[in-house]
Amino acid sequence: MNTKKGNLYLIPCTLGDTNPMAVLPQNVKNAVETIDHYIVEHEKNARRFIKSIVPEKQQSILQIQEINKFTNPEEIAPMLNPCLEGFDVGVLSDAGCPGIADPGARAVHYAHEKGIKVVPLVGPSSILLAMMASGFNGQNFAFNGYLPIDKGQRKAELKRLEKISKDIDQSQLFIETPYRNNQMLQSLTENLSANTRICVACDITLPSEYIKTASVELWKKIKVDLHKRPTLFIIQG
């Protein structure tokens, strides 16, 4: 009987439709070549990525389980059973690094509880890449996920984040559903102080990449269409 546990590999993927090996190191490809058990956000997207990076791999041998915000806690622990049986398991997000703004973090939590070794692999993180390119404080920043949809609540939250940014010199990152990106940028220019700086980081690593930092006053004069394009917003007071 094999008593040696397998590892849980956190496998980064691309941030969009781009050549995987242009943004991923060789050890990511090596891991996908050898791992047949996966915990993923969406099976279809995961299979497409695996095929793009290792096209010769037989899709029929893949054992894939989905994890998302609706997955019950009692369903997650059994997903790691292959590790307990000696097989390595890979965690895949739909984009970027698993476990960062991604439901795969829940699988990692149980892996630690079960004494399974967690191995994070290097790859593109839109959060870190946006911070790198923003020119903002990279020693003190916070990712806030999605902001409220309600206009009144959103305005209050933007004011709160702006104040925190000014008070403790902390960059504030957040995202929006891609089809509401233009409305988000408009909310920023309407509700923040003229001197507050905004970084818009869109389509990171893709041929259509657009990254710009400017004051609110200047953003009011800039014309850019962010509709349905993955975008990170950062503000610095």
Secondary structure by P-SEA (a helix, b strand, c coil): cccbbbbbbbbbbbcccccccccccaaaaaaaacccccccccaaaaaaaaaaacccccccccbbbbbccccccccccccccccccbbbbbbbcccccccccccaaaaaaaaaaabbbbbbbbbbbaaaaaaaaccccccbbbbbccccccaaaaaaaaaaaaaaaaacbbbbbbcccccaaaaaaaaaaacccccbbbbbbccccccbbbbbbbcaaaaaabbbbcccccbbbbbcc
